[in-house]
Amino acid sequence: MTPETALDIGVQGLIIAAKLAAPLLITALVVGFAISLLQSITQVQEVTLAFVPKFIAVGVALVVAGNWMISELVSFTHTMFDRIPQLLGG
């Protein structure tokens, strides 16, 4: 295995990790921003007001995007397993 191949596998791994984390992180970011904006408008600074809606929204996002996330991960894993003979020089 050449250094370029190892770097390519590493880059693909980072890209798939970013793709899988994006729906959950973006959901938490949007909900957190909305709750923070609401808290700053109403002057209510309660920590649980930010945590509970984010927790629920991320759970909903996981249910909605979970099937896609699993299929992407399975596809990436199959691709990596298919590359094993090539990586071993066969």
PyMOL Python script that loads the backbone (N, CA, C, O; Angstrom):
from pymol import cmd

cmd.read_pdbstr("""\
ATOM      1  N   MET A   1       0.854  -1.168   0.000  1.00  0.00           N
ATOM      2  CA  MET A   1       0.000   0.000   0.000  1.00  0.00           C
ATOM      3  C   MET A   1       0.902   1.233   0.000  1.00  0.00           C
ATOM      4  O   MET A   1       1.828   1.359   0.802  1.00  0.00           O
ATOM      5  N   THR A   2       0.601   2.119  -0.914  1.00  0.00           N
ATOM      6  CA  THR A   2       1.407   3.330  -1.047  1.00  0.00           C
ATOM      7  C   THR A   2       0.885   4.408  -0.094  1.00  0.00           C
ATOM      8  O   THR A   2      -0.249   4.326   0.379  1.00  0.00           O
ATOM      9  N   PRO A   3       1.696   5.397   0.179  1.00  0.00           N
ATOM     10  CA  PRO A   3       1.236   6.503   1.026  1.00  0.00           C
ATOM     11  C   PRO A   3       0.031   7.240   0.422  1.00  0.00           C
ATOM     12  O   PRO A   3      -0.835   7.725   1.150  1.00  0.00           O
ATOM     13  N   GLU A   4      -0.015   7.318  -0.896  1.00  0.00           N
ATOM     14  CA  GLU A   4      -1.148   7.982  -1.541  1.00  0.00           C
ATOM     15  C   GLU A   4      -2.450   7.219  -1.293  1.00  0.00           C
ATOM     16  O   GLU A   4      -3.503   7.821  -1.088  1.00  0.00           O
ATOM     17  N   THR A   5      -2.364   5.899  -1.313  1.00  0.00           N
ATOM     18  CA  THR A   5      -3.541   5.077  -1.050  1.00  0.00           C
ATOM     19  C   THR A   5      -4.008   5.238   0.390  1.00  0.00           C
ATOM     20  O   THR A   5      -5.205   5.352   0.655  1.00  0.00           O
ATOM     21  N   ALA A   6      -3.057   5.245   1.313  1.00  0.00           N
ATOM     22  CA  ALA A   6      -3.415   5.432   2.727  1.00  0.00           C
ATOM     23  C   ALA A   6      -4.038   6.807   2.945  1.00  0.00           C
ATOM     24  O   ALA A   6      -4.997   6.945   3.705  1.00  0.00           O
ATOM     25  N   LEU A   7      -3.498   7.815   2.282  1.00  0.00           N
ATOM     26  CA  LEU A   7      -4.045   9.162   2.389  1.00  0.00           C
ATOM     27  C   LEU A   7      -5.441   9.230   1.782  1.00  0.00           C
ATOM     28  O   LEU A   7      -6.320   9.903   2.321  1.00  0.00           O
ATOM     29  N   ASP A   8      -5.648   8.544   0.675  1.00  0.00           N
ATOM     30  CA  ASP A   8      -6.965   8.512   0.034  1.00  0.00           C
ATOM     31  C   ASP A   8      -8.003   7.855   0.945  1.00  0.00           C
ATOM     32  O   ASP A   8      -9.129   8.339   1.059  1.00  0.00           O
ATOM     33  N   ILE A   9      -7.624   6.758   1.589  1.00  0.00           N
ATOM     34  CA  ILE A   9      -8.541   6.081   2.511  1.00  0.00           C
ATOM     35  C   ILE A   9      -8.844   6.987   3.704  1.00  0.00           C
ATOM     36  O   ILE A   9      -9.987   7.054   4.156  1.00  0.00           O
ATOM     37  N   GLY A  10      -7.841   7.673   4.208  1.00  0.00           N
ATOM     38  CA  GLY A  10      -8.050   8.590   5.323  1.00  0.00           C
ATOM     39  C   GLY A  10      -8.980   9.738   4.962  1.00  0.00           C
ATOM     40  O   GLY A  10      -9.852  10.111   5.747  1.00  0.00           O
ATOM     41  N   VAL A  11      -8.789  10.298   3.769  1.00  0.00           N
ATOM     42  CA  VAL A  11      -9.653  11.394   3.318  1.00  0.00           C
ATOM     43  C   VAL A  11     -11.085  10.909   3.140  1.00  0.00           C
ATOM     44  O   VAL A  11     -12.026  11.596   3.536  1.00  0.00           O
ATOM     45  N   GLN A  12     -11.257   9.733   2.547  1.00  0.00           N
ATOM     46  CA  GLN A  12     -12.600   9.178   2.390  1.00  0.00           C
ATOM     47  C   GLN A  12     -13.261   8.939   3.741  1.00  0.00           C
ATOM     48  O   GLN A  12     -14.460   9.170   3.898  1.00  0.00           O
ATOM     49  N   GLY A  13     -12.486   8.477   4.714  1.00  0.00           N
ATOM     50  CA  GLY A  13     -13.023   8.268   6.059  1.00  0.00           C
ATOM     51  C   GLY A  13     -13.462   9.568   6.710  1.00  0.00           C
ATOM     52  O   GLY A  13     -14.511   9.622   7.350  1.00  0.00           O
ATOM     53  N   LEU A  14     -12.666  10.612   6.549  1.00  0.00           N
ATOM     54  CA  LEU A  14     -13.039  11.910   7.107  1.00  0.00           C
ATOM     55  C   LEU A  14     -14.271  12.492   6.418  1.00  0.00           C
ATOM     56  O   LEU A  14     -15.117  13.105   7.069  1.00  0.00           O
ATOM     57  N   ILE A  15     -14.372  12.304   5.120  1.00  0.00           N
ATOM     58  CA  ILE A  15     -15.533  12.815   4.382  1.00  0.00           C
ATOM     59  C   ILE A  15     -16.798  12.094   4.818  1.00  0.00           C
ATOM     60  O   ILE A  15     -17.830  12.731   5.027  1.00  0.00           O
ATOM     61  N   ILE A  16     -16.732  10.775   4.959  1.00  0.00           N
ATOM     62  CA  ILE A  16     -17.917  10.029   5.380  1.00  0.00           C
ATOM     63  C   ILE A  16     -18.286  10.386   6.822  1.00  0.00           C
ATOM     64  O   ILE A  16     -19.470  10.442   7.155  1.00  0.00           O
ATOM     65  N   ALA A  17     -17.303  10.625   7.670  1.00  0.00           N
ATOM     66  CA  ALA A  17     -17.601  11.036   9.049  1.00  0.00           C
ATOM     67  C   ALA A  17     -18.295  12.394   9.072  1.00  0.00           C
ATOM     68  O   ALA A  17     -19.234  12.598   9.841  1.00  0.00           O
ATOM     69  N   ALA A  18     -17.838  13.322   8.235  1.00  0.00           N
ATOM     70  CA  ALA A  18     -18.471  14.641   8.167  1.00  0.00           C
ATOM     71  C   ALA A  18     -19.889  14.542   7.615  1.00  0.00           C
ATOM     72  O   ALA A  18     -20.799  15.214   8.100  1.00  0.00           O
ATOM     73  N   LYS A  19     -20.071  13.699   6.596  1.00  0.00           N
ATOM     74  CA  LYS A  19     -21.412  13.527   6.025  1.00  0.00           C
ATOM     75  C   LYS A  19     -22.377  12.923   7.033  1.00  0.00           C
ATOM     76  O   LYS A  19     -23.547  13.304   7.074  1.00  0.00           O
ATOM     77  N   LEU A  20     -21.903  11.988   7.842  1.00  0.00           N
ATOM     78  CA  LEU A  20     -22.770  11.340   8.814  1.00  0.00           C
ATOM     79  C   LEU A  20     -23.077  12.243  10.007  1.00  0.00           C
ATOM     80  O   LEU A  20     -24.162  12.162  10.583  1.00  0.00           O
ATOM     81  N   ALA A  21     -22.141  13.090  10.375  1.00  0.00           N
ATOM     82  CA  ALA A  21     -22.356  13.967  11.530  1.00  0.00           C
ATOM     83  C   ALA A  21     -23.140  15.225  11.172  1.00  0.00           C
ATOM     84  O   ALA A  21     -23.748  15.839  12.049  1.00  0.00           O
ATOM     85  N   ALA A  22     -23.136  15.616   9.909  1.00  0.00           N
ATOM     86  CA  ALA A  22     -23.734  16.890   9.500  1.00  0.00           C
ATOM     87  C   ALA A  22     -25.214  17.038   9.862  1.00  0.00           C
ATOM     88  O   ALA A  22     -25.576  18.077  10.415  1.00  0.00           O
ATOM     89  N   PRO A  23     -26.090  16.070   9.588  1.00  0.00           N
ATOM     90  CA  PRO A  23     -27.505  16.300   9.916  1.00  0.00           C
ATOM     91  C   PRO A  23     -27.744  16.545  11.409  1.00  0.00           C
ATOM     92  O   PRO A  23     -28.549  17.399  11.779  1.00  0.00           O
ATOM     93  N   LEU A  24     -27.057  15.808  12.248  1.00  0.00           N
ATOM     94  CA  LEU A  24     -27.250  15.968  13.682  1.00  0.00           C
ATOM     95  C   LEU A  24     -26.648  17.278  14.190  1.00  0.00           C
ATOM     96  O   LEU A  24     -27.251  17.971  15.011  1.00  0.00           O
ATOM     97  N   LEU A  25     -25.462  17.608  13.698  1.00  0.00           N
ATOM     98  CA  LEU A  25     -24.812  18.837  14.150  1.00  0.00           C
ATOM     99  C   LEU A  25     -25.543  20.082  13.667  1.00  0.00           C
ATOM    100  O   LEU A  25     -25.679  21.053  14.412  1.00  0.00           O
ATOM    101  N   ILE A  26     -26.012  20.057  12.427  1.00  0.00           N
ATOM    102  CA  ILE A  26     -26.744  21.211  11.900  1.00  0.00           C
ATOM    103  C   ILE A  26     -28.065  21.385  12.636  1.00  0.00           C
ATOM    104  O   ILE A  26     -28.474  22.509  12.925  1.00  0.00           O
ATOM    105  N   THR A  27     -28.734  20.275  12.941  1.00  0.00           N
ATOM    106  CA  THR A  27     -29.984  20.349  13.703  1.00  0.00           C
ATOM    107  C   THR A  27     -29.733  20.950  15.085  1.00  0.00           C
ATOM    108  O   THR A  27     -30.471  21.832  15.524  1.00  0.00           O
ATOM    109  N   ALA A  28     -28.704  20.477  15.763  1.00  0.00           N
ATOM    110  CA  ALA A  28     -28.390  21.012  17.090  1.00  0.00           C
ATOM    111  C   ALA A  28     -28.009  22.492  17.011  1.00  0.00           C
ATOM    112  O   ALA A  28     -28.364  23.274  17.893  1.00  0.00           O
ATOM    113  N   LEU A  29     -27.291  22.872  15.960  1.00  0.00           N
ATOM    114  CA  LEU A  29     -26.900  24.267  15.790  1.00  0.00           C
ATOM    115  C   LEU A  29     -28.110  25.164  15.585  1.00  0.00           C
ATOM    116  O   LEU A  29     -28.215  26.213  16.220  1.00  0.00           O
ATOM    117  N   VAL A  30     -29.019  24.768  14.714  1.00  0.00           N
ATOM    118  CA  VAL A  30     -30.191  25.589  14.409  1.00  0.00           C
ATOM    119  C   VAL A  30     -31.115  25.700  15.626  1.00  0.00           C
ATOM    120  O   VAL A  30     -31.578  26.790  15.964  1.00  0.00           O
ATOM    121  N   VAL A  31     -31.374  24.579  16.273  1.00  0.00           N
ATOM    122  CA  VAL A  31     -32.251  24.606  17.449  1.00  0.00           C
ATOM    123  C   VAL A  31     -31.580  25.378  18.589  1.00  0.00           C
ATOM    124  O   VAL A  31     -32.239  26.158  19.277  1.00  0.00           O
ATOM    125  N   GLY A  32     -30.315  25.173  18.788  1.00  0.00           N
ATOM    126  CA  GLY A  32     -29.598  25.906  19.840  1.00  0.00           C
ATOM    127  C   GLY A  32     -29.599  27.397  19.598  1.00  0.00           C
ATOM    128  O   GLY A  32     -29.766  28.182  20.531  1.00  0.00           O
ATOM    129  N   PHE A  33     -29.412  27.798  18.338  1.00  0.00           N
ATOM    130  CA  PHE A  33     -29.447  29.222  18.017  1.00  0.00           C
ATOM    131  C   PHE A  33     -30.834  29.803  18.257  1.00  0.00           C
ATOM    132  O   PHE A  33     -30.968  30.899  18.802  1.00  0.00           O
ATOM    133  N   ALA A  34     -31.869  29.068  17.847  1.00  0.00           N
ATOM    134  CA  ALA A  34     -33.235  29.557  18.044  1.00  0.00           C
ATOM    135  C   ALA A  34     -33.563  29.685  19.527  1.00  0.00           C
ATOM    136  O   ALA A  34     -34.171  30.673  19.938  1.00  0.00           O
ATOM    137  N   ILE A  35     -33.174  28.709  20.329  1.00  0.00           N
ATOM    138  CA  ILE A  35     -33.446  28.762  21.766  1.00  0.00           C
ATOM    139  C   ILE A  35     -32.638  29.879  22.417  1.00  0.00           C
ATOM    140  O   ILE A  35     -33.157  30.580  23.286  1.00  0.00           O
ATOM    141  N   SER A  36     -31.391  30.059  22.022  1.00  0.00           N
ATOM    142  CA  SER A  36     -30.574  31.138  22.571  1.00  0.00           C
ATOM    143  C   SER A  36     -31.152  32.502  22.221  1.00  0.00           C
ATOM    144  O   SER A  36     -31.152  33.418  23.043  1.00  0.00           O
ATOM    145  N   LEU A  37     -31.639  32.626  21.003  1.00  0.00           N
ATOM    146  CA  LEU A  37     -32.275  33.879  20.602  1.00  0.00           C
ATOM    147  C   LEU A  37     -33.523  34.139  21.445  1.00  0.00           C
ATOM    148  O   LEU A  37     -33.750  35.259  21.902  1.00  0.00           O
ATOM    149  N   LEU A  38     -34.319  33.106  21.645  1.00  0.00           N
ATOM    150  CA  LEU A  38     -35.516  33.236  22.475  1.00  0.00           C
ATOM    151  C   LEU A  38     -35.150  33.584  23.918  1.00  0.00           C
ATOM    152  O   LEU A  38     -35.814  34.408  24.547  1.00  0.00           O
ATOM    153  N   GLN A  39     -34.101  32.962  24.438  1.00  0.00           N
ATOM    154  CA  GLN A  39     -33.671  33.253  25.808  1.00  0.00           C
ATOM    155  C   GLN A  39     -33.157  34.681  25.944  1.00  0.00           C
ATOM    156  O   GLN A  39     -33.408  35.336  26.955  1.00  0.00           O
ATOM    157  N   SER A  40     -32.445  35.164  24.942  1.00  0.00           N
ATOM    158  CA  SER A  40     -31.937  36.536  25.032  1.00  0.00           C
ATOM    159  C   SER A  40     -33.061  37.556  24.893  1.00  0.00           C
ATOM    160  O   SER A  40     -32.987  38.638  25.475  1.00  0.00           O
ATOM    161  N   ILE A  41     -34.089  37.229  24.138  1.00  0.00           N
ATOM    162  CA  ILE A  41     -35.228  38.141  24.004  1.00  0.00           C
ATOM    163  C   ILE A  41     -36.018  38.193  25.303  1.00  0.00           C
ATOM    164  O   ILE A  41     -36.413  39.271  25.748  1.00  0.00           O
ATOM    165  N   THR A  42     -36.253  37.030  25.916  1.00  0.00           N
ATOM    166  CA  THR A  42     -37.083  36.968  27.121  1.00  0.00           C
ATOM    167  C   THR A  42     -36.282  37.129  28.410  1.00  0.00           C
ATOM    168  O   THR A  42     -36.878  37.184  29.485  1.00  0.00           O
ATOM    169  N   GLN A  43     -34.970  37.206  28.342  1.00  0.00           N
ATOM    170  CA  GLN A  43     -34.095  37.352  29.506  1.00  0.00           C
ATOM    171  C   GLN A  43     -34.180  36.162  30.474  1.00  0.00           C
ATOM    172  O   GLN A  43     -33.871  36.303  31.657  1.00  0.00           O
ATOM    173  N   VAL A  44     -34.595  35.003  29.977  1.00  0.00           N
ATOM    174  CA  VAL A  44     -34.647  33.791  30.793  1.00  0.00           C
ATOM    175  C   VAL A  44     -33.394  32.982  30.488  1.00  0.00           C
ATOM    176  O   VAL A  44     -33.212  32.526  29.359  1.00  0.00           O
ATOM    177  N   GLN A  45     -32.541  32.802  31.467  1.00  0.00           N
ATOM    178  CA  GLN A  45     -31.276  32.103  31.255  1.00  0.00           C
ATOM    179  C   GLN A  45     -31.284  30.761  31.991  1.00  0.00           C
ATOM    180  O   GLN A  45     -30.546  30.575  32.959  1.00  0.00           O
ATOM    181  N   GLU A  46     -32.093  29.858  31.542  1.00  0.00           N
ATOM    182  CA  GLU A  46     -32.193  28.529  32.145  1.00  0.00           C
ATOM    183  C   GLU A  46     -31.518  27.521  31.221  1.00  0.00           C
ATOM    184  O   GLU A  46     -31.813  27.474  30.027  1.00  0.00           O
ATOM    185  N   VAL A  47     -30.617  26.719  31.768  1.00  0.00           N
ATOM    186  CA  VAL A  47     -29.836  25.778  30.966  1.00  0.00           C
ATOM    187  C   VAL A  47     -30.718  24.688  30.382  1.00  0.00           C
ATOM    188  O   VAL A  47     -30.520  24.293  29.233  1.00  0.00           O
ATOM    189  N   THR A  48     -31.682  24.194  31.138  1.00  0.00           N
ATOM    190  CA  THR A  48     -32.509  23.096  30.659  1.00  0.00           C
ATOM    191  C   THR A  48     -33.405  23.520  29.503  1.00  0.00           C
ATOM    192  O   THR A  48     -33.835  22.679  28.715  1.00  0.00           O
ATOM    193  N   LEU A  49     -33.690  24.813  29.391  1.00  0.00           N
ATOM    194  CA  LEU A  49     -34.478  25.289  28.257  1.00  0.00           C
ATOM    195  C   LEU A  49     -33.723  25.095  26.940  1.00  0.00           C
ATOM    196  O   LEU A  49     -34.346  24.947  25.889  1.00  0.00           O
ATOM    197  N   ALA A  50     -32.423  25.095  26.986  1.00  0.00           N
ATOM    198  CA  ALA A  50     -31.631  24.867  25.777  1.00  0.00           C
ATOM    199  C   ALA A  50     -31.381  23.386  25.540  1.00  0.00           C
ATOM    200  O   ALA A  50     -31.316  22.941  24.394  1.00  0.00           O
ATOM    201  N   PHE A  51     -31.239  22.620  26.617  1.00  0.00           N
ATOM    202  CA  PHE A  51     -30.857  21.224  26.470  1.00  0.00           C
ATOM    203  C   PHE A  51     -31.995  20.342  25.965  1.00  0.00           C
ATOM    204  O   PHE A  51     -31.807  19.559  25.033  1.00  0.00           O
ATOM    205  N   VAL A  52     -33.146  20.461  26.560  1.00  0.00           N
ATOM    206  CA  VAL A  52     -34.255  19.556  26.243  1.00  0.00           C
ATOM    207  C   VAL A  52     -34.714  19.685  24.790  1.00  0.00           C
ATOM    208  O   VAL A  52     -34.860  18.657  24.127  1.00  0.00           O
ATOM    209  N   PRO A  53     -34.953  20.895  24.254  1.00  0.00           N
ATOM    210  CA  PRO A  53     -35.349  20.977  22.838  1.00  0.00           C
ATOM    211  C   PRO A  53     -34.267  20.465  21.879  1.00  0.00           C
ATOM    212  O   PRO A  53     -34.571  19.842  20.861  1.00  0.00           O
ATOM    213  N   LYS A  54     -33.001  20.736  22.218  1.00  0.00           N
ATOM    214  CA  LYS A  54     -31.914  20.225  21.376  1.00  0.00           C
ATOM    215  C   LYS A  54     -31.886  18.703  21.394  1.00  0.00           C
ATOM    216  O   LYS A  54     -31.703  18.066  20.357  1.00  0.00           O
ATOM    217  N   PHE A  55     -32.068  18.131  22.565  1.00  0.00           N
ATOM    218  CA  PHE A  55     -32.078  16.680  22.717  1.00  0.00           C
ATOM    219  C   PHE A  55     -33.205  16.062  21.885  1.00  0.00           C
ATOM    220  O   PHE A  55     -32.999  15.061  21.199  1.00  0.00           O
ATOM    221  N   ILE A  56     -34.369  16.649  21.949  1.00  0.00           N
ATOM    222  CA  ILE A  56     -35.519  16.143  21.187  1.00  0.00           C
ATOM    223  C   ILE A  56     -35.294  16.324  19.686  1.00  0.00           C
ATOM    224  O   ILE A  56     -35.572  15.415  18.904  1.00  0.00           O
ATOM    225  N   ALA A  57     -34.796  17.483  19.283  1.00  0.00           N
ATOM    226  CA  ALA A  57     -34.581  17.752  17.857  1.00  0.00           C
ATOM    227  C   ALA A  57     -33.523  16.827  17.263  1.00  0.00           C
ATOM    228  O   ALA A  57     -33.680  16.348  16.141  1.00  0.00           O
ATOM    229  N   VAL A  58     -32.459  16.576  17.998  1.00  0.00           N
ATOM    230  CA  VAL A  58     -31.417  15.663  17.508  1.00  0.00           C
ATOM    231  C   VAL A  58     -31.959  14.241  17.433  1.00  0.00           C
ATOM    232  O   VAL A  58     -31.607  13.491  16.522  1.00  0.00           O
ATOM    233  N   GLY A  59     -32.807  13.866  18.374  1.00  0.00           N
ATOM    234  CA  GLY A  59     -33.442  12.548  18.305  1.00  0.00           C
ATOM    235  C   GLY A  59     -34.327  12.408  17.083  1.00  0.00           C
ATOM    236  O   GLY A  59     -34.312  11.372  16.419  1.00  0.00           O
ATOM    237  N   VAL A  60     -35.103  13.448  16.778  1.00  0.00           N
ATOM    238  CA  VAL A  60     -35.946  13.432  15.579  1.00  0.00           C
ATOM    239  C   VAL A  60     -35.086  13.387  14.322  1.00  0.00           C
ATOM    240  O   VAL A  60     -35.396  12.656  13.382  1.00  0.00           O
ATOM    241  N   ALA A  61     -34.008  14.166  14.303  1.00  0.00           N
ATOM    242  CA  ALA A  61     -33.109  14.160  13.142  1.00  0.00           C
ATOM    243  C   ALA A  61     -32.471  12.790  12.958  1.00  0.00           C
ATOM    244  O   ALA A  61     -32.267  12.343  11.829  1.00  0.00           O
ATOM    245  N   LEU A  62     -32.159  12.129  14.051  1.00  0.00           N
ATOM    246  CA  LEU A  62     -31.581  10.783  13.965  1.00  0.00           C
ATOM    247  C   LEU A  62     -32.589   9.792  13.407  1.00  0.00           C
ATOM    248  O   LEU A  62     -32.227   8.915  12.622  1.00  0.00           O
ATOM    249  N   VAL A  63     -33.845   9.920  13.803  1.00  0.00           N
ATOM    250  CA  VAL A  63     -34.880   9.038  13.261  1.00  0.00           C
ATOM    251  C   VAL A  63     -35.088   9.299  11.782  1.00  0.00           C
ATOM    252  O   VAL A  63     -35.243   8.366  10.994  1.00  0.00           O
ATOM    253  N   VAL A  64     -35.090  10.578  11.404  1.00  0.00           N
ATOM    254  CA  VAL A  64     -35.334  10.944  10.002  1.00  0.00           C
ATOM    255  C   VAL A  64     -34.150  10.552   9.111  1.00  0.00           C
ATOM    256  O   VAL A  64     -34.341   9.978   8.039  1.00  0.00           O
ATOM    257  N   ALA A  65     -32.938  10.861   9.553  1.00  0.00           N
ATOM    258  CA  ALA A  65     -31.755  10.639   8.717  1.00  0.00           C
ATOM    259  C   ALA A  65     -31.041   9.324   9.017  1.00  0.00           C
ATOM    260  O   ALA A  65     -30.050   9.000   8.363  1.00  0.00           O
ATOM    261  N   GLY A  66     -31.523   8.571   9.983  1.00  0.00           N
ATOM    262  CA  GLY A  66     -30.826   7.355  10.393  1.00  0.00           C
ATOM    263  C   GLY A  66     -30.682   6.321   9.296  1.00  0.00           C
ATOM    264  O   GLY A  66     -29.622   5.712   9.153  1.00  0.00           O
ATOM    265  N   ASN A  67     -31.733   6.115   8.518  1.00  0.00           N
ATOM    266  CA  ASN A  67     -31.673   5.127   7.439  1.00  0.00           C
ATOM    267  C   ASN A  67     -30.624   5.520   6.403  1.00  0.00           C
ATOM    268  O   ASN A  67     -29.859   4.677   5.935  1.00  0.00           O
ATOM    269  N   TRP A  68     -30.593   6.790   6.051  1.00  0.00           N
ATOM    270  CA  TRP A  68     -29.603   7.271   5.089  1.00  0.00           C
ATOM    271  C   TRP A  68     -28.193   7.129   5.666  1.00  0.00           C
ATOM    272  O   TRP A  68     -27.267   6.735   4.957  1.00  0.00           O
ATOM    273  N   MET A  69     -28.033   7.445   6.940  1.00  0.00           N
ATOM    274  CA  MET A  69     -26.715   7.363   7.565  1.00  0.00           C
ATOM    275  C   MET A  69     -26.198   5.926   7.570  1.00  0.00           C
ATOM    276  O   MET A  69     -25.027   5.680   7.279  1.00  0.00           O
ATOM    277  N   ILE A  70     -27.072   4.986   7.899  1.00  0.00           N
ATOM    278  CA  ILE A  70     -26.659   3.579   7.917  1.00  0.00           C
ATOM    279  C   ILE A  70     -26.320   3.093   6.521  1.00  0.00           C
ATOM    280  O   ILE A  70     -25.342   2.367   6.340  1.00  0.00           O
ATOM    281  N   SER A  71     -27.123   3.489   5.513  1.00  0.00           N
ATOM    282  CA  SER A  71     -26.831   3.042   4.148  1.00  0.00           C
ATOM    283  C   SER A  71     -25.518   3.629   3.644  1.00  0.00           C
ATOM    284  O   SER A  71     -24.779   2.951   2.930  1.00  0.00           O
ATOM    285  N   GLU A  72     -25.213   4.877   4.001  1.00  0.00           N
ATOM    286  CA  GLU A  72     -23.926   5.476   3.611  1.00  0.00           C
ATOM    287  C   GLU A  72     -22.763   4.734   4.264  1.00  0.00           C
ATOM    288  O   GLU A  72     -21.749   4.466   3.619  1.00  0.00           O
ATOM    289  N   LEU A  73     -22.912   4.408   5.531  1.00  0.00           N
ATOM    290  CA  LEU A  73     -21.841   3.712   6.244  1.00  0.00           C
ATOM    291  C   LEU A  73     -21.639   2.299   5.718  1.00  0.00           C
ATOM    292  O   LEU A  73     -20.504   1.840   5.593  1.00  0.00           O
ATOM    293  N   VAL A  74     -22.726   1.609   5.409  1.00  0.00           N
ATOM    294  CA  VAL A  74     -22.621   0.262   4.848  1.00  0.00           C
ATOM    295  C   VAL A  74     -21.979   0.311   3.468  1.00  0.00           C
ATOM    296  O   VAL A  74     -21.153  -0.540   3.138  1.00  0.00           O
ATOM    297  N   SER A  75     -22.351   1.298   2.663  1.00  0.00           N
ATOM    298  CA  SER A  75     -21.757   1.455   1.336  1.00  0.00           C
ATOM    299  C   SER A  75     -20.251   1.717   1.430  1.00  0.00           C
ATOM    300  O   SER A  75     -19.465   1.144   0.676  1.00  0.00           O
ATOM    301  N   PHE A  76     -19.866   2.580   2.351  1.00  0.00           N
ATOM    302  CA  PHE A  76     -18.438   2.872   2.551  1.00  0.00           C
ATOM    303  C   PHE A  76     -17.694   1.621   3.013  1.00  0.00           C
ATOM    304  O   PHE A  76     -16.584   1.349   2.555  1.00  0.00           O
ATOM    305  N   THR A  77     -18.306   0.865   3.916  1.00  0.00           N
ATOM    306  CA  THR A  77     -17.666  -0.355   4.414  1.00  0.00           C
ATOM    307  C   THR A  77     -17.506  -1.385   3.309  1.00  0.00           C
ATOM    308  O   THR A  77     -16.464  -2.031   3.210  1.00  0.00           O
ATOM    309  N   HIS A  78     -18.534  -1.545   2.472  1.00  0.00           N
ATOM    310  CA  HIS A  78     -18.425  -2.479   1.344  1.00  0.00           C
ATOM    311  C   HIS A  78     -17.322  -2.036   0.389  1.00  0.00           C
ATOM    312  O   HIS A  78     -16.565  -2.866  -0.114  1.00  0.00           O
ATOM    313  N   THR A  79     -17.230  -0.749   0.141  1.00  0.00           N
ATOM    314  CA  THR A  79     -16.174  -0.237  -0.737  1.00  0.00           C
ATOM    315  C   THR A  79     -14.793  -0.537  -0.167  1.00  0.00           C
ATOM    316  O   THR A  79     -13.889  -0.934  -0.902  1.00  0.00           O
ATOM    317  N   MET A  80     -14.627  -0.350   1.133  1.00  0.00           N
ATOM    318  CA  MET A  80     -13.337  -0.618   1.760  1.00  0.00           C
ATOM    319  C   MET A  80     -12.998  -2.110   1.732  1.00  0.00           C
ATOM    320  O   MET A  80     -11.850  -2.484   1.493  1.00  0.00           O
ATOM    321  N   PHE A  81     -14.002  -2.962   1.976  1.00  0.00           N
ATOM    322  CA  PHE A  81     -13.748  -4.406   1.916  1.00  0.00           C
ATOM    323  C   PHE A  81     -13.438  -4.851   0.488  1.00  0.00           C
ATOM    324  O   PHE A  81     -12.626  -5.754   0.285  1.00  0.00           O
ATOM    325  N   ASP A  82     -14.075  -4.230  -0.497  1.00  0.00           N
ATOM    326  CA  ASP A  82     -13.792  -4.566  -1.889  1.00  0.00           C
ATOM    327  C   ASP A  82     -12.382  -4.143  -2.299  1.00  0.00           C
ATOM    328  O   ASP A  82     -11.809  -4.721  -3.223  1.00  0.00           O
ATOM    329  N   ARG A  83     -11.821  -3.149  -1.630  1.00  0.00           N
ATOM    330  CA  ARG A  83     -10.475  -2.668  -1.959  1.00  0.00           C
ATOM    331  C   ARG A  83      -9.373  -3.475  -1.308  1.00  0.00           C
ATOM    332  O   ARG A  83      -8.201  -3.270  -1.625  1.00  0.00           O
ATOM    333  N   ILE A  84      -9.708  -4.385  -0.411  1.00  0.00           N
ATOM    334  CA  ILE A  84      -8.661  -5.156   0.314  1.00  0.00           C
ATOM    335  C   ILE A  84      -7.747  -5.926  -0.646  1.00  0.00           C
ATOM    336  O   ILE A  84      -6.529  -5.846  -0.485  1.00  0.00           O
ATOM    337  N   PRO A  85      -8.267  -6.671  -1.641  1.00  0.00           N
ATOM    338  CA  PRO A  85      -7.343  -7.367  -2.541  1.00  0.00           C
ATOM    339  C   PRO A  85      -6.410  -6.423  -3.290  1.00  0.00           C
ATOM    340  O   PRO A  85      -5.235  -6.736  -3.482  1.00  0.00           O
ATOM    341  N   GLN A  86      -6.915  -5.291  -3.708  1.00  0.00           N
ATOM    342  CA  GLN A  86      -6.096  -4.311  -4.403  1.00  0.00           C
ATOM    343  C   GLN A  86      -5.004  -3.778  -3.462  1.00  0.00           C
ATOM    344  O   GLN A  86      -3.865  -3.581  -3.884  1.00  0.00           O
ATOM    345  N   LEU A  87      -5.350  -3.548  -2.199  1.00  0.00           N
ATOM    346  CA  LEU A  87      -4.390  -3.008  -1.249  1.00  0.00           C
ATOM    347  C   LEU A  87      -3.308  -4.031  -0.916  1.00  0.00           C
ATOM    348  O   LEU A  87      -2.172  -3.664  -0.614  1.00  0.00           O
ATOM    349  N   LEU A  88      -3.660  -5.300  -0.972  1.00  0.00           N
ATOM    350  CA  LEU A  88      -2.685  -6.337  -0.684  1.00  0.00           C
ATOM    351  C   LEU A  88      -1.828  -6.696  -1.901  1.00  0.00           C
ATOM    352  O   LEU A  88      -0.892  -7.489  -1.804  1.00  0.00           O
ATOM    353  N   GLY A  89      -2.161  -6.104  -3.036  1.00  0.00           N
ATOM    354  CA  GLY A  89      -1.367  -6.329  -4.237  1.00  0.00           C
ATOM    355  C   GLY A  89      -1.816  -7.490  -5.068  1.00  0.00           C
ATOM    356  O   GLY A  89      -1.050  -7.986  -5.894  1.00  0.00           O
ATOM    357  N   GLY A  90      -3.045  -7.947  -4.878  1.00  0.00           N
ATOM    358  CA  GLY A  90      -3.516  -9.128  -5.597  1.00  0.00           C
ATOM    359  C   GLY A  90      -4.309  -8.837  -6.804  1.00  0.00           C
ATOM    360  O   GLY A  90      -4.756  -9.759  -7.486  1.00  0.00           O
TER     361      GLY A  90
END
""", "prot")
cmd.dss("prot")
cmd.show_as("cartoon", "prot")
cmd.util.cbc("prot")
cmd.orient("prot")
